[in-house]
Amino acid sequence: MKLRQRWHWPIFLGIIWCGLAFSALPAAGQSLPAHVVRSADGNLKPQMGYRWLYPNDPHNYAVEPVPNNVGIPGHPHLVGNGSGSFHPEACWRWVYPNDPHNYEVTPQAAGATPSNYPNLRCDGTGKFHPAMGWRWVNPNDQNNYAVEPVPAGEPIPGHPHLVGNGSGSFHPDVCWRWAYPNDPHNYEVIPQPKNMPVSGKPHLLCAGDGNFLHADGYRWVRYGSLDVVAIPPAALAAFKLGQTAYNRHDYRLAVREYSTALNYDPNNYVYLNDRCWSEAILGRLQRALSDCNASIADFSNYDEAYDSRGFVYLKLQNANAALSDYNAALKITPKLASSLYGRALAERRLGETDAAQADYAAALKLDATLDTRFTTYGMPYQPAAPASSNGEKGR
């Protein structure tokens, strides 16, 4: 009998503890803890602008102000201000600003400046972005609104032909200009006219499409740089003689003159490419390949060098390598007629008949002389004439 009584003690103590706990709950009509209110269903909740200090302890009613810019529970577009008050989130506004009991909000208009964030702009949907000329300091942190000026010369996000000036302002990139210079809210730009000198770069000219040209007698130092170097006059003179010889179909003399030009300007990617092409026509394929490789090494975005090397690979019976180089050339200059023609030759050799015919037609539309020229090189798209009785190929 005593044993049964001992087992009743835990039950008895539990009843006492629950009674004390429930008696600690404020009853209806009793005063509530500071900044705690009773909801319509009788439960307690923090006052707007506050949150539970110990949300996992149902018997502790201590609250604290919602921190600055942290969302108000149950109100996704309202945030605290750190002192127990609250306001619409950046790029939101009160629908009824004169009614202190109505918490409905709506997005700010596109282009509006959020309060306390002078270098942010609203997009009209409740979101925001840096103002023109500014960028996020920490773009991967969605809760960090810090911005910094776009550095001088770097593109403005979303506006590829506008660049920052390092102080939060911006202007058109080199070789671009405002389409409507008298309208400060219109950011449309157009290319500068062809051969317009580039300010501060006396040996650069605008190409008329937003790109650059170097002045006569100069060449690029490397791809991706606006630095130019003067070509020695003796190199220029020899190169012009080489071009004259090439136009007369005297390819051996052209190679000699290009070689002379390269003695004066060894890293000139244009001279290397032109010698590559002439050597390929002469059948000096390994020399040609070496020159084309050197040209591409000096200037990796030179479309004509890829075109020339594709031609060399065709002569070396390497259609896959030729196709790769012609693709590279056409990626740089999509309407390079000789590369379209050469790619058609490579595709035909690889059995890609439809693609070959499409490229062949596109090439002739751009340059109707290609059939004649490639026949002269011994590589016509159409089947060659039957061989003569002495073993020579038809020309």
LUMBA-547691 format. One line per field, with one value per residue (C-alpha): chain; x, y, z. Coordinates in Angstrom, 3 decimals. Layout:
N
unit <- [A ...]
u <- [X ...]
v <- [Y ...]
w <- [Z ...]
END
This chain:
395
unit <- [A A A A A A A A A A A A A A A A A A A A A A A A A A A A A A A A A A A A A A A A A A A A A A A A A A A A A A A A A A A A A A A A A A A A A A A A A A A A A A A A A A A A A A A A A A A A A A A A A A A A A A A A A A A A A A A A A A A A A A A A A A A A A A A A A A A A A A A A A A A A A A A A A A A A A A A A A A A A A A A A A A A A A A A A A A A A A A A A A A A A A A A A A A A A A A A A A A A A A A A A A A A A A A A A A A A A A A A A A A A A A A A A A A A A A A A A A A A A A A A A A A A A A A A A A A A A A A A A A A A A A A A A A A A A A A A A A A A A A A A A A A A A A A A A A A A A A A A A A A A A A A A A A A A A A A A A A A A A A A A A A A A A A A A A A A A A A A A A A A A A A A A A A A A A A A A A A A A A A A A A A A A A A A A A A A A A A A A A A A A A A A A A A A A A A A A A A A A]
u <- [0.000 2.840 4.461 1.350 1.309 4.947 4.133 1.438 3.983 5.156 1.563 0.796 3.840 2.971 -0.521 0.913 3.450 0.783 -1.447 1.305 2.133 -1.454 -1.946 1.044 -0.840 -2.506 -6.249 -8.705 -8.938 -5.585 -2.734 -0.380 3.410 4.872 4.556 2.473 -1.095 -3.892 -5.021 -8.655 -8.407 -7.212 -3.566 -0.760 1.593 4.216 3.026 3.736 7.391 8.409 9.249 9.635 13.017 12.754 10.476 11.004 9.905 6.070 6.084 8.442 6.770 9.885 10.026 12.531 12.215 12.435 15.937 16.350 15.286 14.229 10.773 7.742 6.221 3.075 3.711 6.227 6.763 7.027 10.317 11.354 13.410 15.123 13.131 9.755 8.295 8.061 7.636 7.251 10.241 12.435 10.480 7.092 4.739 1.548 -1.662 -3.488 -0.802 -3.339 -4.790 -2.393 -4.302 -4.149 -0.913 -1.571 1.365 1.986 5.209 6.882 6.899 9.719 12.678 11.688 14.468 13.943 14.094 17.596 19.075 19.930 21.912 19.236 16.280 12.967 11.896 8.100 7.598 8.848 12.436 15.358 18.762 21.753 21.277 23.043 26.761 26.659 26.989 26.543 29.482 28.424 26.238 25.747 24.372 20.701 20.426 23.304 22.266 25.723 26.724 29.859 30.565 31.303 35.080 36.253 36.107 34.147 30.775 27.521 25.483 22.770 24.244 27.221 28.237 28.155 31.038 31.479 33.682 34.478 32.292 28.789 28.304 28.742 29.200 29.287 32.204 34.960 33.631 30.022 27.949 24.555 21.707 19.764 22.344 19.733 17.622 19.316 16.909 17.532 20.563 20.479 23.863 25.035 28.508 30.790 31.362 34.015 37.581 36.651 39.884 39.821 40.359 43.674 44.685 46.214 46.848 43.348 40.272 36.646 35.518 31.938 30.407 31.577 34.896 38.351 40.804 44.492 45.876 47.848 51.403 50.446 49.293 47.831 50.323 48.039 44.403 42.173 44.451 44.105 47.876 49.428 52.984 54.420 55.388 58.919 58.761 60.995 58.571 55.638 57.438 58.304 54.784 53.266 55.599 54.431 50.794 51.551 53.243 50.341 47.801 49.829 49.678 53.449 53.254 56.984 57.884 55.090 56.607 60.043 58.701 56.631 59.762 61.649 58.859 59.012 62.751 61.884 58.702 58.953 55.706 53.440 50.480 49.178 52.472 52.677 49.151 49.700 52.897 51.027 48.379 50.874 52.955 49.795 48.984 52.529 52.076 54.632 52.186 54.354 55.900 52.423 51.111 53.988 53.260 49.524 50.191 52.515 49.956 47.242 49.669 50.363 46.707 44.247 41.159 42.436 39.730 41.886 44.562 41.975 40.687 44.213 44.983 41.692 42.846 46.179 44.384 42.196 45.337 46.735 43.554 42.555 38.895 38.059 40.823 39.827 36.204 37.243 39.307 36.620 34.113 36.507 36.876 33.109 32.490 34.592 33.255 30.032 29.999 33.608 32.960 36.167 35.572 32.033 33.411 36.205 33.793 31.605 34.622 35.358 31.710 31.443 34.505 32.943 29.683 27.650 26.066 23.194 25.384 28.012 25.499 24.068 27.520 28.514 25.420 25.949 29.598 28.792 26.075 28.737 31.495 30.691 34.413 35.139 34.587 37.175 39.651 39.481 39.716 42.958 44.116 43.299 40.381 37.065 33.816 32.492 34.234 37.437 37.720 39.015 42.799 44.559 46.454 49.823 48.568 48.087 44.943 42.465 42.664]
v <- [0.000 2.405 1.555 2.644 5.977 6.649 6.293 9.014 11.717 12.470 12.853 15.149 17.346 17.555 18.791 21.465 22.607 22.867 24.837 27.298 27.610 28.269 30.662 32.646 33.301 36.709 36.224 38.236 41.719 41.502 43.802 42.259 42.377 45.412 45.287 42.093 42.059 39.516 38.318 37.783 34.068 34.887 34.025 36.405 37.836 40.578 44.040 45.144 46.110 43.598 39.884 37.217 37.320 33.576 32.198 28.584 29.223 29.451 30.747 33.640 36.796 38.945 40.800 42.937 45.417 43.904 44.885 47.476 46.203 42.794 41.704 42.069 38.586 38.139 41.287 40.421 43.984 45.712 45.955 47.072 50.139 48.732 50.803 49.047 50.921 49.772 51.027 49.722 47.906 49.787 50.272 49.800 52.494 52.760 52.396 54.475 56.672 58.594 55.468 54.310 51.033 49.931 48.153 47.571 48.465 48.758 48.948 52.289 53.566 52.498 54.840 56.020 56.434 54.411 56.371 56.400 54.776 57.621 55.385 52.708 52.790 50.937 48.819 49.160 45.600 46.158 45.251 47.606 47.873 50.216 53.562 54.065 54.462 52.323 48.591 46.255 46.004 42.440 41.211 37.764 39.150 39.988 41.693 44.058 47.197 48.797 50.134 51.656 53.706 51.727 52.169 54.453 52.755 49.682 48.875 49.927 46.747 46.322 49.042 47.532 50.742 52.968 53.123 54.527 57.449 56.250 58.790 57.434 59.072 57.540 58.342 56.576 54.238 55.230 55.376 55.748 58.909 59.889 59.450 62.198 64.381 66.880 64.260 63.330 60.407 58.703 56.423 55.322 55.519 55.234 54.665 57.575 58.231 56.194 57.571 59.797 60.268 58.761 61.341 60.836 58.067 59.859 56.664 55.227 55.878 54.828 52.164 53.452 50.419 51.142 49.346 50.775 51.055 51.812 54.566 53.703 52.690 51.165 47.767 46.364 45.171 42.282 41.266 42.934 45.943 49.414 49.780 50.220 50.156 51.920 49.685 50.390 52.186 49.548 46.839 48.750 49.243 45.551 44.502 46.705 45.108 41.716 42.687 43.894 40.584 38.619 40.527 39.560 35.909 35.895 34.052 33.268 36.944 37.759 35.333 36.915 40.434 39.362 37.740 41.003 42.873 40.379 40.954 44.527 43.669 40.016 39.883 41.458 39.058 40.499 39.838 36.343 35.558 36.838 34.807 31.758 32.131 32.548 29.596 27.456 28.298 27.235 23.961 24.752 23.542 23.068 26.532 27.915 26.184 27.578 31.134 30.828 29.463 32.381 34.892 33.478 33.366 37.080 38.042 35.404 37.076 37.520 36.084 35.965 33.873 31.224 31.388 30.877 28.010 26.351 26.499 24.895 22.090 21.463 21.017 18.723 16.591 17.353 18.313 18.268 20.754 22.882 22.934 24.012 26.925 28.067 27.998 30.145 32.646 32.852 33.311 36.477 37.611 35.759 36.942 36.184 34.810 32.794 31.052 30.126 28.682 26.832 25.483 24.202 22.294 20.815 19.887 18.225 16.102 15.113 14.086 17.020 17.676 19.957 22.170 22.309 23.398 26.090 27.532 27.340 29.296 31.877 32.325 32.939 35.387 37.444 36.961 35.505 35.181 32.457 29.551 30.980 31.796 28.415 26.664 28.582 27.320 23.768 23.409 24.095 23.232 21.607 18.397 19.148 18.471 15.008 14.615 14.971 12.151 13.443 13.285 17.047 18.214 20.371 24.048]
w <- [0.000 0.805 -2.527 -4.464 -2.582 -3.515 -7.224 -6.904 -6.020 -9.587 -10.753 -7.876 -8.524 -12.256 -11.427 -9.148 -11.816 -14.521 -12.215 -11.490 -15.188 -16.206 -13.354 -14.763 -18.033 -17.936 -17.772 -19.845 -18.436 -16.679 -17.757 -20.316 -20.388 -22.139 -25.949 -25.829 -27.148 -27.240 -30.665 -31.678 -30.766 -27.267 -27.770 -26.941 -29.540 -29.738 -30.601 -34.201 -34.393 -31.720 -31.636 -28.956 -27.284 -26.551 -29.275 -28.163 -24.561 -24.496 -20.915 -21.421 -22.700 -23.047 -26.359 -28.231 -31.125 -34.565 -35.824 -38.517 -41.989 -40.638 -41.725 -39.468 -38.844 -40.925 -42.968 -45.733 -46.983 -43.615 -41.718 -38.277 -37.514 -34.401 -31.912 -31.918 -34.851 -38.474 -42.014 -45.567 -46.982 -49.489 -52.754 -51.010 -49.685 -47.666 -49.653 -47.021 -45.433 -43.332 -41.699 -38.925 -38.498 -42.128 -42.984 -46.689 -48.939 -52.685 -54.764 -55.349 -58.943 -61.252 -60.890 -57.402 -54.844 -51.640 -48.389 -46.863 -50.001 -52.389 -54.747 -55.200 -57.587 -57.511 -60.477 -60.026 -58.664 -55.130 -55.966 -56.370 -57.980 -57.872 -59.561 -62.890 -62.229 -59.064 -58.338 -55.359 -52.964 -52.033 -54.924 -53.339 -50.061 -50.613 -47.222 -47.844 -49.700 -49.792 -53.214 -54.690 -57.832 -60.976 -61.495 -64.273 -67.665 -66.501 -68.140 -66.503 -65.734 -68.357 -70.578 -72.441 -74.214 -71.139 -68.665 -65.182 -64.262 -60.738 -58.919 -59.545 -62.918 -66.390 -70.065 -73.462 -74.071 -76.493 -80.075 -78.845 -78.298 -76.938 -79.425 -77.621 -75.844 -74.645 -72.880 -69.558 -69.037 -72.368 -72.291 -75.924 -77.642 -81.247 -82.743 -83.462 -87.202 -88.997 -88.734 -85.804 -83.784 -80.300 -77.580 -75.829 -78.265 -81.264 -83.247 -82.825 -84.934 -84.558 -87.027 -87.358 -85.606 -82.062 -82.535 -83.156 -86.014 -85.756 -87.903 -91.031 -90.220 -86.859 -85.634 -82.441 -79.852 -78.824 -78.940 -76.368 -75.935 -77.415 -77.418 -80.858 -82.133 -85.149 -88.084 -89.379 -92.766 -94.387 -93.280 -94.743 -98.053 -98.378 -97.409 -100.122 -102.661 -101.455 -101.931 -105.455 -106.271 -104.759 -106.857 -109.954 -108.753 -108.301 -104.992 -104.746 -104.976 -102.529 -99.997 -100.421 -99.877 -96.866 -95.429 -95.891 -94.111 -91.232 -90.872 -89.843 -87.864 -86.730 -84.709 -87.287 -87.340 -90.645 -92.439 -90.945 -92.089 -95.628 -95.964 -94.602 -97.320 -100.148 -98.940 -98.778 -102.399 -103.322 -101.432 -98.714 -96.141 -93.050 -93.475 -94.000 -90.879 -88.815 -90.002 -89.325 -85.849 -85.141 -86.402 -84.137 -81.199 -81.685 -82.181 -81.006 -82.470 -86.019 -88.273 -91.417 -89.679 -88.757 -92.328 -93.718 -91.339 -92.270 -95.896 -94.920 -93.081 -96.120 -98.207 -95.510 -95.838 -92.224 -92.706 -88.980 -88.116 -91.097 -89.971 -86.462 -87.788 -90.207 -87.341 -85.284 -88.124 -88.649 -84.941 -85.165 -88.560 -89.450 -93.076 -93.983 -97.476 -97.901 -94.563 -95.578 -98.801 -97.006 -94.423 -97.248 -98.618 -95.169 -94.577 -97.953 -97.198 -93.863 -95.532 -94.184 -97.565 -96.553 -94.398 -97.138 -99.769 -97.468 -96.734 -100.397 -101.450 -98.699 -99.698 -103.379 -102.427 -100.648 -103.242 -106.665 -107.562 -104.991 -107.378 -109.768 -107.021 -105.279 -108.628 -109.194 -105.789 -106.897 -104.486 -106.256 -104.525 -107.699 -108.857 -110.763 -114.499 -115.442 -115.417 -118.791 -120.411 -119.121 -115.525 -115.006 -113.312 -115.192 -114.198]
END
